[in-house]
Amino acid sequence: MPAVEMRGVTKRFGPLTANDGVNFAVERGEIHALLGENGAGKSTLMKVLYGLYQPDDGEILVDGRAVGFRSPADAIASGIGFVSQHFALVPRFTVAENVMLGHEGGARLNPRQMRAQVMIAAESLNMAIDPNALAGKLSVGEQQRVEILKALKRNCRVLIMDEPTAVLAPQDVEALFAVLRDLQKQGMSVIIITHKLNEVFAVSQRVTVLRLGKVVGEIATEATSPSALAELMVGRQTLAVERNTDHQRQEPVKLEVRDLKLADKRGGLRLRGLSLEVHGGEIVGIAGVAGNGQSELVSVLTGTAVPDSGEVLAHGQPYPLGQPKALPNLKIARIPEDRLKAVISDMSVADNLVLESLDGFTRLGHLGRQQIREHAERMIKDFQIKASPGDLVRTLSGGNIQKIILARSLGQQPEVVIAAQPTRGLDIGATEYVHHKLLEQKERGAAILLISEDLEEILQLSDRILVIFEGRIAGEMSAANADVQRIGALMTGAGG
Amino acid sequence: MELSIESILVLFGATLRIATPILLGALGETVIERAGILNLGIEGTLLLSSFTGFVAAQVTGSLWIGLLAAMLTGVVLCLLMGLLSVTLGVNQHVSGLGITMLATALALFWFRLQYGGGTTPPALDESFQPLQAFTGTPLEPVFSQHWLVYVALLLVPVTAWMLNRTSFGLRLRSVGENPEAADTAGVSVYRVRYEALIVGGILMGLGGAFLSLAQLGAFSHGIINGRGWVAIAIVIFGNWRPGRVLAGALLFSFVQALQLRLQASGIALPYELLLALPYLLTIVAIALVGRNVSAPAALLKPYRREG
């Protein structure tokens, strides 16, 4: 008997059917991957299972008994736990308070006992965590562990993890998988929602694939292959990214960074004399472990931080440091790290598309509504944005929001492109699209600086790879000679 | 004004008396705001509960029934705030101000029905009398207070204990900081917010009743006179912590008591300036500490489950 079974579950949001007659079952002591592209309905299905959404049709069985969850409290009572992508922690509470919330064990709080219980639970999973630490001060990986502890505290027997690795640094991913395997050994069932094929093979025993709200396959992981799953998931053969590896560096340098230094508020140096150059028609990838100065470099190049010293030149001209408004005029395009901070969610697609070039759409302070709309329609077509000009950006998927940013920045025929984590959190289709667009800009002759935590992406796209470590470039190699071992050593400061 | 020990003790006594209704209101507001609701209905809630308390006491001849009626009024108005801002998700500024306007108009209307258009404020034959303590000693003016003054002071640690040391308090703070987290932890956000409103309503009712049933033993339209707004400022000054809220209430009331003393002593300053003094101080105090306070993260945000 499965630990949890969903039969014929349908969930509609207005005209959209997010789940269409989905059958899904998880056995006891199994790690089950729920695979699908963004928007395939994975999260919706799991939110139905967790009582956050009420299904329009279908039934849910826990240990063979039909249940009706009206709220997460009901699901928790049936032994179902959910670790969302957006952690549901109270930043100002301690780890112990977060874990015990809702299950305090009595009207009076007993802080000492709360701490002890959290310690015991953490030790059973080989986690090192301070129960007195404030949740808001923890790293992302630690916050995720607190979420797992919360579920355990509620006697969870089926743990749902919503894209657990999307927010993790590479070294934390293996630690997470170790925790999941420990949970499995304790007899727990784990559902891992993902769109990353390597994770399916790294940790799961079974996999259910969703496409457009429907189940398109349920297979034992060992009986399938990445390409078979990818095909099920996307519904077509994935396009191989074409790239020109024997790139000749003939074009002049278009972006030059010299000896950049930047201290943080506490005086710690985040950039320690970083230098690099990018030629036209070249993609230079910056690889590195998160927190080695990538964000600071991006902030300087996107105009939101002013370095303490050093020089930046764009086509030989001084870069307008600290003046983001001047960048588009100099044909410098930006794809910022956090796409939600690059758009105004409560404004329309059309308005967001002209945010950087408002002057061109304004006459005597009056917005040219007609022009803005036409521009939006053109961009929506050119960049395949699935939206209409009047839609609010907050209603769009991550991939479509990223396309708006691409349209806004790349639509202006840039000479220099600063692309920071351009595909973070995107599904395969959208990732391919972004890669394709970057390569298109390269062919046009733009100089592209790609900063990404996804090493595969760097290897796939870059002509040259720079490794950043502790605020400076620790090593450089051409893509042709790229050696993952050497990059890994440089990333961790081991490769002098 | 001579600065004798006696006069300072008298000043302290007045400070406690003046602080009590503000403190009760501010504690009620603290509880409600910690659950994520800014209740701008406080000014009207204080007024209407002080009025219903007064009417109930006069009609029934029982101060205790008056006290109950005032608390009930506080609860009803806060539940109305809950209906608007929690259940219906109306903007909290709008619903709070609406409740203050409604309660103010209701008090006025009911007053007319009950007492006509007369200008002399009606008074109770009998009101709560101050306790006698340290009679004949210089400490008498400090400690001979209404019992509600002591209740209000006692409620400071009680509220702090409730917020920080009970599971109800933990849940209450969680819905004010991150209602999504509370919801996924199986805490009913709406229910806890309503519970906070009920507790806050009782405290506000007590604050209103203190004025009409104890301190003044009478009712007039101007009886609250902005004390609700001051309470809101004091909650911010107090960084949403009962102990600091007490400090804020005492500070404001001390300056208020001082300016009253100064007026009575015939000091050569325009009395308008003296009247403004406590409020100026409030503005300065908020400006000074305002940068270092942190409001409950979910304050002002109606909670809706997505989907």
Interface residues (C-beta under 8 A of the other chain):
Chain A: F13 T44 K47 Y50 L52 Y53 S71 P72 A73 I76 A77 F82 S84 H86 A88 L89 V90 P91 R92 F93 E97 N98 M100 L101 G102 H103 E104 G105 G106 A107 R108 L109 K150 R154
Chain B: N164 R165 T166 S167 F168 G169 L170 R171 R173 S174 E177 N178 E180 A181 A182 D183 T184 A185 G186 V187 S188 S294 A297 R305 E306 G307
